Amino acid sequence: MKTCPHCQKELPNEEPPTTGHFHETLQALTEEEVVERATKEVIKAVLEHIQPLLDKLKEAQGTTAAPVGGTALFSPEQHQRQLEQIQQSAKDRMQKQEQHLAAKLQKLQARFSMR
């Protein structure tokens, strides 16, 4: 007797009736047909699972498709200004961090000089 590779149940040797049972259906199919059927089922399940995400993406794409007045969302000047603001904020954060570290270093030096 053969055993099912999935559930390890013994399979009958005679030709299976066409009742639609998973094991009986698999015995009647070739390996290529089984792989093709499984692939189609997996693709179908994945598409059903991601369909809400695709719908949301299409909706979002529709809302941002055409800017008002035919102009770009950001002009080069706006982009440059935004870049400069980001750079300045990074410089400010670095200076603040340096000041904090300098204060810590001073405290440590004062602590070691007392000993």
C-alpha positions as MATLAB code, in Angstrom:
seq = 'MKTCPHCQKELPNEEPPTTGHFHETLQALTEEEVVERATKEVIKAVLEHIQPLLDKLKEAQGTTAAPVGGTALFSPEQHQRQLEQIQQSAKDRMQKQEQHLAAKLQKLQARFSMR';
ca = [
       0.000    0.000    0.000;
       1.068    3.550   -0.670;
       1.025    6.240    1.991;
       0.048    9.842    1.529;
       3.105   12.133    1.800;
       0.992   14.805    3.507;
      -0.906   12.983    6.235;
       0.829    9.554    6.190;
      -2.481    7.675    5.741;
      -2.473    4.495    3.712;
      -3.925    4.890    0.237;
      -5.781    2.094   -1.600;
      -4.072    0.556   -4.644;
      -7.155    0.439   -6.864;
      -8.260    3.322   -9.076;
      -9.945    6.010   -6.996;
     -13.574    6.938   -7.579;
     -14.139   10.555   -8.502;
     -15.634   11.706   -5.214;
     -13.375   14.766   -4.953;
     -11.461   13.589   -1.875;
      -8.016   15.161   -1.812;
      -6.078   11.875   -1.835;
      -8.250   10.313   -4.511;
      -7.907   13.350   -6.743;
      -4.128   13.432   -6.292;
      -3.755    9.778   -7.296;
      -5.472   10.424  -10.612;
      -3.254   13.386  -11.454;
       0.319   13.456  -12.665;
       3.017   15.223  -10.692;
       3.021   18.197  -13.084;
      -0.743   18.557  -12.798;
      -0.525   18.482   -9.003;
       2.158   21.176   -8.995;
       0.174   23.296  -11.451;
      -3.031   22.952   -9.410;
      -1.233   23.802   -6.154;
       0.446   26.810   -7.772;
      -2.881   28.136   -9.034;
      -4.484   27.698   -5.608;
      -1.613   29.484   -3.863;
      -1.696   32.370   -6.340;
      -5.457   32.670   -5.931;
      -5.160   32.696   -2.110;
      -2.392   35.304   -2.157;
      -4.324   37.560   -4.529;
      -7.423   37.314   -2.345;
      -5.307   38.157    0.693;
      -3.657   41.247   -0.838;
      -6.702   42.543   -2.732;
      -7.641   45.077    0.014;
      -4.095   46.445   -0.101;
      -4.217   46.746   -3.877;
      -7.536   48.588   -3.640;
      -6.085   51.041   -1.123;
      -3.053   51.579   -3.351;
      -5.237   52.321   -6.376;
      -7.309   54.729   -4.291;
      -4.201   56.511   -3.026;
      -2.774   56.691   -6.524;
      -5.996   58.285   -7.759;
      -5.893   61.001   -5.103;
      -2.295   62.015   -5.874;
      -2.389   61.476   -9.629;
      -2.768   65.062  -10.852;
      -1.548   68.097   -8.915;
      -3.636   71.262   -9.097;
      -2.667   73.731  -11.808;
      -0.354   71.274  -13.546;
       2.622   72.249  -11.369;
       4.920   69.877   -9.562;
       4.317   69.140   -5.893;
       7.721   70.556   -4.939;
       9.638   73.124   -6.914;
      13.442   72.977   -6.904;
      13.506   76.063   -4.663;
      11.219   74.386   -2.116;
      13.338   71.260   -2.249;
      16.532   73.279   -1.694;
      14.951   75.191    1.207;
      13.763   71.970    2.808;
      17.214   70.414    2.403;
      18.843   73.417    4.056;
      16.395   73.237    6.962;
      17.181   69.561    7.476;
      20.921   70.246    7.368;
      20.600   73.121    9.855;
      18.542   70.990   12.226;
      21.190   68.240   12.018;
      23.934   70.781   12.788;
      21.945   72.079   15.766;
      21.485   68.550   17.120;
      25.203   67.842   16.728;
      26.137   71.049   18.567;
      23.724   70.223   21.367;
      25.208   66.738   21.644;
      28.738   68.136   21.664;
      27.803   70.553   24.457;
      26.259   67.735   26.444;
      29.351   65.568   26.019;
      31.650   68.502   26.918;
      29.667   69.043   30.127;
      29.970   65.354   31.010;
      33.704   65.441   30.292;
      34.125   68.471   32.556;
      32.284   66.688   35.363;
      34.481   63.627   34.961;
      37.658   65.729   34.927;
      36.510   67.581   38.030;
      35.753   64.281   39.735;
      39.203   62.831   38.954;
      41.053   66.031   39.886;
      39.520   65.909   43.388;
      41.000   62.500   44.098;
];
